[in-house]
Amino acid sequence: MCRFLAYQGEPIFLETLVCASEHSLVHQSLHAAECKTATNGDGFGIGWYGERDIPGLFRDLRPAWSDENLRSVCTQVRSGQFFAHVRAATGTVTSRANCHPFAHGRWMFMHNGQIGGYAQIKRRLEAALPDEFYHARQGTTDSEVLFLLALAEIAKGSPPPEAVAATLGFTKMLMRDASVDEALRFTAALTDGETLYCFRVACDDRPASLYFSEQPGAVTVASEPVDRGGDHWQAVPRGAFITVRRGTATTVAPFPWAAEAVAA
């Protein structure tokens, strides 16, 4: 499994959360505390919004803890909306194109989880992508195809939570048709640069950990609290998603299709 964090609020330097905090994401890449493996060394990525509507990305194959360029970039880039991710691969090749976050147009996405039996349904998942989104696919991960399928639903007019629910419902249907017994796990973050959605669902009731901290002028969402303490961190409930919009309180709601997506 992977570790990630998302930030929305007053602009800060990325290093504040990615590198400098006590249990920063770089620290978690070597010392994850709530993960099957403590090491997440199969690449990293950061994505941020600046003065343009589309996000910038910096991704690489090196472990986050040993990449001096990552630290240098994080000391210079200031943003009010950014993602950071360290990867522990779950069966697909280690390549830059498979490192999170992924971006298409103004949208950005990152994922910690898996599609059980992905190899058995990969062709059918990719066949469901409209041409625009199929041609945007650069890597081979299950995460990227889930992102693009959700964007296809959004393009039809679905609100993002319902688009994600439709995508996971479709994926779960394909898994059942293929007699896949492994779990579908989806702890993920999705944003258009204005609104942030973070999800924590799994069909085996074992979604990856996810927390959020809401403080004046800022909301941080992370696989693990980045400061190792403080009662300002709340766990995102299983089978739920949160919505973060500037100027409004963070909302926590049941995932729209939780009953179907979590069904055995």
N, C-alpha and C positions, 0 to 999 in steps of 0.2 A: 504494500500500500504506500501511498504518497503522503506528503504534508503540504499544506498550502495556507495562504492568508490573503485576505482582501481588505482594502481600506477605502473608506469614503468619508470625506470631511474637509476641513481646512487643509490647504496644501502643506505637506511635510516632505522632508527628504526621505527617499526610500530606505536609506540606511537605518533610519530610526527603528523600523520593524524587521527589516530583512537581515540586517547585520549586527546592530548595536545593542539590542535589548538582551536581557539575561537569557531568555530562551528563544532567541530570534530564529527565523526560518533557517538560516545557515547553521545555527547550533542544532536545530532539529534534524538537519540532514545527516548528522552523525549521532545524535543522541535523542531520537524520538522516544517519548515516554509512553504514548498510548497507541502503539502500532505493533503489528506482528513482528516486524524487524526494526531495530533501532537505527539502521542505516538506510538512507535514501540517496543513493549515489549514481543513479542512471540518467543524470542530466538535470538541468534546471531551466527556469524561464521567469522573466518578469515582463509585465505588460502595463502600460500606463497611458493616461490621457493627458494631453497638454493643451496646446492652442488650436489643435485640429480636432475634427469630429471623430476621426479614426484613431485607434490606439497604436502606439509604437510597441515593438516587441524586441526583446533580446533573449535568445535561447542558445544553449550550448550543451555539449555532451559531457563536459567535465563535471565532476562532483562540485556542488556549490561551495563546499568548504575549502577547495583548493584553487578556485578561480579568482585571480586578482583583478581581472577585468570586471567581474560582477561587483566586487566591492567598490571599485573606482567609479563605475556608472552610478551605483546607489548613493555615493557621496555627492554626486553632482545633479541628479534628477530630482526635482520637486514636483509633486503631483497631489491633487485632491481625490484621485480615483486610480488605484492601481491594484494589480494582482501579482502574486509571487508563488512559485511552485517548485518543489523538489520531488524528483520522480524515483519511484521504485517500480521497475517494469514488471508487468504481469503477463508476459508471454509474447509481446510484440517486440520487434527489433529496437535496439537502442540507437536512435538517430536524432538529428536536430529536428527533423520534421515531426517526430513523435513527442517532442518535449512540449509541455504546456507552458503558458496558456495558448489557446488557439484564437484566431481572430478572423472575422469576415465582415467587410464593411465596417460599420460602427460597433459591431457586437464583439464581445470577448467572453471566453469560457475556459474553465479549468475543472478537472474532475479527479476525485479520489475514489476508486472503486473498480468494478469489473462487470462485464456481461459474461455470465457463466456460459461455457460452451460456445464462446464467440466464433471459433473456427467453423462450427456447424451451421451458423446462421449468418455469417459475414456476407456471403454473396447476396442473400435475400435482403439484408439491411441496406447494402449499397445499391441494389436494384431499385429500392424505394426512393432513392434520392432523385429529385428533379435535376435536369441537366445542369442548371445554373450552380447547384450546390455539389453535384457530383464532380464537376470540373474544378471546383474549389478545393477538393480534397487533396492534401499534399502528403499525408502520412498513411499509416496502416492501423492506427489504434482504434479500439472500440470507442474511446472517448470522443475522438474527432467525428466519427460517424453519428454519434448521438447528438453532438452539437449541431451538425449540419441538418439532421432530420428535424430537430427542434426549430431551427431557423426557417425551414421549409413550412412548418406549421405557422410560425409567426408571420411569414409572408402571405399566408392565406387569411390573416386577420385575427388569429388566436392570440389572446394575451399570453405573455411568456409562461406563467405557471401552468396554464392549460395546454400550451404547446409542449412543454416538458412532460406533462402527464400523458398526453396522447402518444408521445414518442416512447415513453417507458411502457405504456400499455401495449403498444404495437410490438415492442421488443419482447415483452413477456409472452405475448401470444406466439411469436416465432419460437421462443424457447420451449413452450409447452408442445408445439407441433413437432419439434425436433426431439422431444423426450429428454430435454436437458434437466439434470438434477442439481447442477451448480447454481449458485445464487446470482441474482442481479442486485448489485449494490451501487448506489448513486448518491454520493456526497459531492456536491458540485456548486460552482458559483457562475453566474451569468449576469452580464451587464451590457447596457447600450451606452454607457458613459454618463447616464443620468440616474437610472434606477438600478439597484443591485438586488439580485435574487440569489439566495443560497438555500440549498436543498439537503435533506438528510433522510434518505429512504433506503430500504433494502427488503428483499423478499424473504430473507431468513431472520429478520428482526435483529440483524447485526450490522447496522450501518457504521461506517467509519466515524470517529469522533469529530465534533464540530462545536465551537463556542463562539459567542459574540460578546463584545464589550461596547456599551453605549455610554459615551462621555460627552460633555459639552463640546459641540462642534465636530464630533468625529464618531464613527462606528468602525470597529475592527472585527473581522470574522477570521477565525483561525482554527486549524486542526487541533492545536493545543495552545493554551494561553501563553503569550510570548513573554510574560513577566513573572511566571511561576508563583502566582498567588494573587491575592486581592479578591474581594467579593464582588468586583465589578464584572467578572466573567460569568456568563450564563451558558449552560449547555443548550444547544438547539435540540428540542425533543425529537425522538425517533418518529418518523412518519410525518415530519413537519417541514415547512420552509419559512424563511424570513424575507421581508421586503424592506429595503433601506432606501429612503428618498430624502434628499436634502430638505431641511426645514420641517420635517415631520418625524414623529416617533417611529422607531422600528416596530414592525408588526410581526407577530408569530402566528401562523395559521396551519391547520392540517393540510397535508398535501392533497390536491383535489381528487386524485385517483388512488389514494393510499390503500384502500381496501383491495382494489384489483392488482395494483403493482406489488403489494406485499403478499398476495395470495400464494399458497404453496403450489 
